[in-house]
Amino acid sequence: MTPHSTRARVTLTAALAGALVVASACSPPGTGSGGTGDRADNGGPITLNLWSNLTVAAQADTIKQQAEQCARRQDGVSVTLETVPFDSMYPKMVTAFRAGNGPDIMNTIEGGVSAAQAGGFLVPVDDVVEAHGKDDFIPSYLHAVSKDGKTWAVPDWALHQEVWYRKDLFAAKGVQVPKSWPELLDAARKLDDKAGGVRGFAVPMGSALVAPQTYYQFLYANGVHTFDPQTGEYALDRDPAKAIDATRYMLDLYKAASPPEARTWVWNDFRTAFVKGSLAMVMDFGAVVGLAKEQNPAMLDNMGVFALPAPTAGAKPEGALAGGYFYMIGKSNERRQAAAKTLVKCMLAPELSAARVNTRPVFALPATESAAKSTVYTSNETVRQFADEIGTIRRDVLPRWYRYGMEAGLNQLAGKIEATTFVGDQLQAAAAGTITAEQAFNNINTEMKRLAGA
């Protein structure tokens, strides 16, 4: 879901900021508006436009082949695939929908779903979910794309964030998997070996995207949410003491065992450091597996995972940060929408879902139980190698994940957080010692409330 360079990251956030303005300023498409909802049905063959943010050839080729295979099962239906990189997705998507030539189907993250739904460009997909079998989906992924009692996208595959650690270093130092925040801090200190070139736990705080992804792991583990997951009420400052405790603990972990330069690290920085052997622990989405296969295969046997623990031993973390990829259906006309939904239903076949996940194993996990049990999935070499780690993630992370600002379902606040740097700016200032953890949280909360209209 994430770009892998500072330039791409900055471009993405700028593009998203502009798109959010466009989406909020435009009325939903409707009769006479020139929007997607006016696409006429001439009764002839249908060519569905499928967009995907997956631009890597292996992933895009798999989606293209599967979509063409599924389209052939419908008379008079074909499909074209267009890959759309994140740095141009939001303005391109909004502009296309307003012009009446938006995607019939789009494979994107929950932020893209939120922007399109807020613009009035989508149709609900509850019928697709029910036709496949609602119980087959991991519930947290349906919750993430729900709003107003409807489901606005179909889960495709799951992202996740947890702690990746060096099993060899844990064994050498006699460290057990931590079950609380004090145990985690103690483990990080024991594993920290500056002279040996290994730091105990990376706490990356790159201003855009990385900082909120790191920060919210600690907030969620401590039961702090931007919005109450049940009521939707603003909740970041409901219990300021818990939020400040999470902020302070993250900064204490940074000061005790993190490379100082992690204060500005982005994804590739901490992933490469872990894969090259200079970190004992790091929070990641599993991308370290693919990177290790490319850069340091010997590391693969030493990699293990655990969910960021709750503050207190014996308690479970109250949430985790994650995300996913989804299929959303653009408004057009009844026949095109029906054809698009039928194609997506076909793409949900367990063996097809598993094949898509296997284009980036471990980083991507199945969002359906049937795909996770498919022999296509379980026979994958990397999946077999990391079967225990995948089991931990599926048990301890996927059932209770949230995306900042989307704890109660689709909300454009998530996009606003990712289009700005206020979370990272405050955390970096606190890490540098220019403000306190309490001041950092208060400043973040003030801006968050403004953006949320709370």
N, C-alpha and C positions, 0 to 999 in steps of 0.2 A: 503494500500500500504506500510505501514511502519512497521518495526519490533519494538518491545516494550521493548528492553533492550539495555544497552550500549554495551554489548558484541555482540549482533546480529548486532547492528549498525556498529561497527568497522569491523566485519567480512564482512558485505555487501559491505562497501566501498572498502575494500581490494580486494574482489572478483571482483567487478566491474572494478577496476583499471587494474587488470590482464586481464580481458576479453577484455577491450578496446584495450590493446596492441595486444592481439591475433587477434581480429577482424580486426585491421588496418594492421597487418602484413600478413594476409592470403588473397589470391586472391579469388574472388567469385567462387563458385562451377560451374563446367562446364564439358563438355564431356572429359572423361579421367582423371578428377581430383580426382575422388573418393568422390566428394562432394554429397550433397543431390540431386543435379540436375541429377545425374546418376542413381537414383533408378529405376530399371527396372519394366516394366509392363508385368506380366506373364499372364494376361488375366483372372486370377482367382479371388476369393473373396478378398475383401479389408478390412483390419483392420486398421482403422485410429488411429494414436497416438495423443491424446489430452493431452497437458500439461497445468497446471494452477498453478499460484502462490498462489492461495487461499487454504491454508492448514488447515484452521479451518474446523472441521468435517461438521458442518451444511452447509457451503458454498460448500465444495467439494462434499458432498453427493448430493446436489441439482444439481450441474453441471453434475455429473455423471449420475444421473437418467434422466435428460433432454437430454443429449447427446445420451444415449442409446435409448431413445424414438425416437429421430430424426433419428438415424442411421437405426432403423428398418423400416423406411419409404422408404429406398433404398434397392433394391435387391442386395444381396451379399455384403452388407456393415455392418461392426460392428465397435465398437470403444472401446478403452481402455483409462482410465484416469490415469495420473501420476501427483501427486502434487509435485511441486518443490519449496522449500523455497527460499526466496530471498538470503540467505547467500551462496547459491550454484548455483543460477540460471544462472548467466552470463557465467562462465567458462563451466558449464555443457551444456548450450545451444549451445555455439560456438563449443565446442568439438563434440557434437552430430551432428550438421549440417555438420561439416567438414568430419565426418566419414560416412555420408550418412544415418544416422538413427535419424535425428532431428525430432521434432514434425511436424505432418501434420497440426495441429492447435495448437496455443498457446494462452492462456488467460493471458495477462500480461499488465504491465503499458507501457506508451509511451517511457520510457527509454529502455525497452526491445525491443520494435519495432524499435527504432532508431539503436540499436546495431545490430540487425538481418538484417535490411535493408542495413546498411553500409557494412555488410559482403557479401551482394549479395545472401542472403538465402531465400528471400521472393518473392512472386508474388503479383502484385497489386490486389486490391479488389474492384475497381470501379464498376465492374459488379454486385457484391454482394450488394453494396450500392444502385445502381440504381434499382436493382430488388426489394429491400425492399421498396425503395422510399426515395430519397436523402433528400427531404424536411422534413421527419419525424425525422431526426437527428438534435440535437443541433449543429449548424454550427461550433462553436468553437472546438468541438471535432473532426470533420473531418479535420479542419485546422491543428490541432496539429499533425496529422499523415500523412500529405501530404508532398510530395517532388517531384521535377522534374515534376510537373503537374499530379502526380498520387497519389492515396490514398493507403496506405500500411497496413491498419488495419481497422477493423470495430468496432466502439464504442460499448461497452457493457454497462457499467454504469459509472456514474459521481462522481468524488471526488470534493471537494470544500473547500475553507477556508474563514472564515468570523469571525466577533467578536461575541462571546457568552457572554451574560451578565445576571446578577441577576436582574430580574424584581422587586423582593421584595425590594432590596437595592435601586434601582433607585427610586421607589415610596417613600420609607422612607426618602430619602434625597432630593426629589423633582427634580431629574435629568431627563432631556429629552434625547431621543436618539440623539447623537451628529451628526451634519451636516457638520462639518469642523474639521480640525486638532486642532485649538485653543479650540473649544468646547469639543473635545475629551480629551484634556489635562486637561481642567477645570473640566470635569466630573470625570476623574481619580483622581484628587486631592481631590474633594469633597467626593468621595467614599472611599478614602484611610483612613484607621483607624488602625494604628499600635497597639494602645492600645487594640482595640477590636479584633485583630487578623485577620483583613481583609485588604488586599492590593488592590489598585485601578485597576491596569492593569498589567498583567504579560507580560514581554518582554523576552521570552526564547531565549538563544543564544548558545545552545549546538553546539560544533564545527562542527560536521558532520550532514548534512541534516537539522537540526532544525534551525540553524542560517540563512542559505539562504532562507528557507521557510518564516521565519519572516521578513527578510530584504526586500525581493522582494515584499511583500505586500505593503510596504511603497513606494518602487520605482515605482511599477505599478500604484498605486493610484495617483502618481505625474507625470505620463506619461513618465517614464524612462524605456527603454527596453534594453536588451542586444543586440538584433538585431531588426532593423526596421521591423515591422510585414508585411509591404507591399514589401519593396525592398530587405530585407535580409541583408542590410549593417550593419556593426558593429555600435552600437548606444549608448552604455553605457555612453560614454564621449561626446556625441553630445552636451549636455547642462550640463556641470559639475555643474553649480550652482543648478539646480534642483535635481541632484543626491546627492549633498552634503547637501542640505536642507532636503531631505528625511532621510539621514543618521543622521543628527543632531537631527531631530525631534524624530526619534526612540530612540536615546540615551537620549534625554530630558525626554521622557515618561518613560524610564527605571529608570532614576534618581529620577523622581518625585513620582512615585507610584508603582514601581515594587519591588518584593522581591529581595534583592541583590543577593541571591543565584541563581536567574533565569539566571544569566550570564552563567551558565553551565547546565541549565535544558534541559532534553530531554522530549519526548512526555508524558510519564507516570507521570513525575514530575508535569507538569503544569495541566494536565488533572485531576489528583488526587486532587491537591490543589483546583481546581475549584469545583469539585464534593463534596469535603469535606466541602466547604463553606469558604475557606480562600482567595478567589479571587472574586472581583466584575466583572472583565472582563478578557477575554483571547481570543486569536485567535486560532481557531481549525478547524478541518475537520469534526466536528460533532461526533467524537468518544466519546465526553463527554456524549452523550445521553446513549449509551450502558453501559458506565462505571457507570453512575448514577443509571441506572436500577439495576446494580449488587451491588453497594456499598452504595447508598443513594437515594432510590426512592423518598423520600420526596422532593428532589431538583428538580425533573422533572418539576413540575408546576411553578417553579420560573425561568426557563431558556428561554431566548429570544435571537434573533440574529439581527445583522445589518451588512451591508457591511462596511468595513473600508472606511470612507468618504474621499472625496477629500480635499486638503489643504484649499480650499476656499469655504465658504458657497454659495450655489446656483449652484455650479459646480458638475458634476458627476465624481467619480473616473474613471481614464482612463484605468483601468485594475485591475485584481485580480489574485492571484496565485491559481491554482487548478491542476487538473490532472484527470486521469481516468483509467479504465480497457478496454482493446481492445482484439479482436480476430484477429490474424494474420495467414496467410496461408504459410506454408513452401514449397519451391520448391521440386518437386518430378517428377511426370510424369502427363500427361494431365488427365488421368482417375482418379488418386488419388486426384489431385488438384480439379477436378470437384466435386468429392464426398465430399471433405472437404468443398468446398464452399456451396454445397447444404445443408450440415449439419448446417453450420453457419447461412444460410438463415432461416432454421427451428428454430434455437435457438433465432432468432430475433422476433418471435411471441410475441405480447405484453404481454400475460399472462405468458409466460416463462421468458421474460426479467424482468417482475415485480416480479416474484417469486425469481429470483436470487438477485434482489435488496433487497427484504424483509428479506434476511438472515442477513442483517446488516442495518436495516432501519435508515434513516437520514444520517448516515455516507455515505452510498451509495444512490445515486439518479438516476432515469432513465435517460439515454442519448437519449431516443426517446420520442417524444410527445405521441405516442400511448401507450407506457408502462406507462407513467405518468397518463394517463386517464383510464387505465385498472382498472376494479373493484377489481382485485387481488391486485393491489397496493393501491388503495384508501380505501379499506376495512381493511387494516392492522391497528391494534390498535395503534402502535406507530406513524404511518403516520398520522392517524386521530388526535392524540394528538398534533402533531407538524405541522399541516397543514399550519398554518399561517407562521411559520418559514421556512418551505419548500417553500412556495410561495415567500417569500422574497429572498431566495437563488436562486431560479429559475429565478426570475426577475432581480436581481441586481448583481449576481455573475456569473452564468453559461454562459450567453451570451458573456462575454468579459474576459475570463480567458486565462492565458498563463502559460507556464512552463519555468523557467529560461533557456535561451539558445535555446528554441524552439519557440520563438515568431513568426518566419517566417516558421515554420514547422519542420519536423524531423531534429535533429542536435545532434551529439554526445557530444557537449559541455555540455549539461545537465548532462550526465553521468560523465563527467570529474569534474564538480562542485560537484556532489554527492560523487565522489571517493576521494575527497580531503577535507581539512579543512581550506583553506586559507580565505574564507569569515568569518567563525566563529572565526578564530584566530584574525583577524583584528578587528572585532566588539567587541570581548571580551577585547582586549587591550584598545580600545577606552572607553568601559564601565568602565574599571578599572582606566581610567584617564592617562594611560601611553602614549597615542597618541591622537591627536584630531580627530574629525569626518572627517575633510578634509583629514588628513593623512590616515585614515582608507579607505576612498573611493579611494584615489589615489593608495594605495597599492593594493586594490582589483582590480581596473581597470587595473593596470599594469599586474597582473597575469592573469586576464581574457583575455586580448588582446593576451597574449602569448599562452594561451590554445586555443584560437579561431583562432590563426594564422592571427590576424588582424594587 
